[in-house]
C-alpha cells in the first residue's frame, strides 16, 4: 500500500517554523523535557543564520531517548528564500551530521553546545550519507 504524504517535508517544516514551532517547540520553555535544565544562551525565536555561522564545523551534543546521546557536527548554516512578507528575520536552516546509535526520527531534541547553551530544536533526517545521518532544523 502506497503511503501518501499530504505535505512535502520541507513545506511542512516551513509551516511549522512560520508558526514559531520550527526550532523552538510550542513557543515556550521546555524545562521539564530538557531533563530539568532550562534553555540557556541563545533564544531560538530570535536567532539568525549569523548566530550559528561561527560554529560551522563545531560539535553539538544531541540527546535523543533516555540515555541515547550522540555528537553531531554543524556542516551547513544557510539562509533560505521566503515568500512570507514582513518577516522579523531571514529564514535559515542548519544541517548537522551525526551517527546516532538508533534510528533517528524527526522530533524535538535537546541540543547542547559549549558556547550556545542548551536548546530545544526540531531536527528531522534529510539524507543518509554513507555513514551517519544528516539532520536539519529550519527556522522562519
Secondary structure as GFF3:
##gff-version 3
##sequence-region A 1 140
A	DSSP	alpha_helix	9	18	.	.	.	ID=ss1
A	DSSP	three_ten_helix	25	27	.	.	.	ID=ss2
A	DSSP	alpha_helix	49	53	.	.	.	ID=ss3
A	DSSP	beta_strand	59	63	.	.	.	ID=ss4
A	DSSP	beta_strand	69	79	.	.	.	ID=ss5
A	DSSP	beta_strand	92	98	.	.	.	ID=ss6
A	DSSP	beta_strand	107	113	.	.	.	ID=ss7
A	DSSP	beta_strand	117	127	.	.	.	ID=ss8
A	DSSP	beta_strand	133	139	.	.	.	ID=ss9
###
